[in-house]
Amino acid sequence: MSVHHWGAESDRVAGHEIFQNIATGNAHVGVQAGKVDGNLSVDTGVSAGPGDIAGDLDRLRAALRLARQRGEIDAATLADSEHELGVTRDALSAPDPDAPGRAIRALRKLKGLVGEIAGFGAPVAAIMSTVERLAS
């Protein structure tokens, strides 16, 4: 396992420094910290409520674009991922009863595209969970 920290201004999203933890062999890392002084809170980067799913999708899109700039994903994966994010957004804004199902199918495709890339599986899963809660 290796951990990379990028501190350049271009590597910051919404004022947060980006850390990447690359775990291999089906390893899952919840929280990794070297030293913590004071209080600690963990932000998954995904909201719990329906009001900010669009914001979650925007943050995920920005992170994917940054991953492309770094060469962590190829152009085709970025294009396909952005397509599925668009399908998700369109479905969630549609008033018909199948809309949540379309959004979940698009998110499953997105998870298939980027779920194994460090830092993307958990946010996609969290958004899926929020959409599933809204559908039920």
Secondary structure, DSSP 8 states (H G I E B T S, - for coil): -EEEEE-SGGGEETTEEEEEEE--TT---S---S---S------SS-SSGGGHHHHHHHHHHHHHHHHHTTSS-HHHHHHHHHHHHHHHHHHH--STTHHHHHHHHHHHHHHHHTTSTTTHHHHHHHHHHHHHHH-
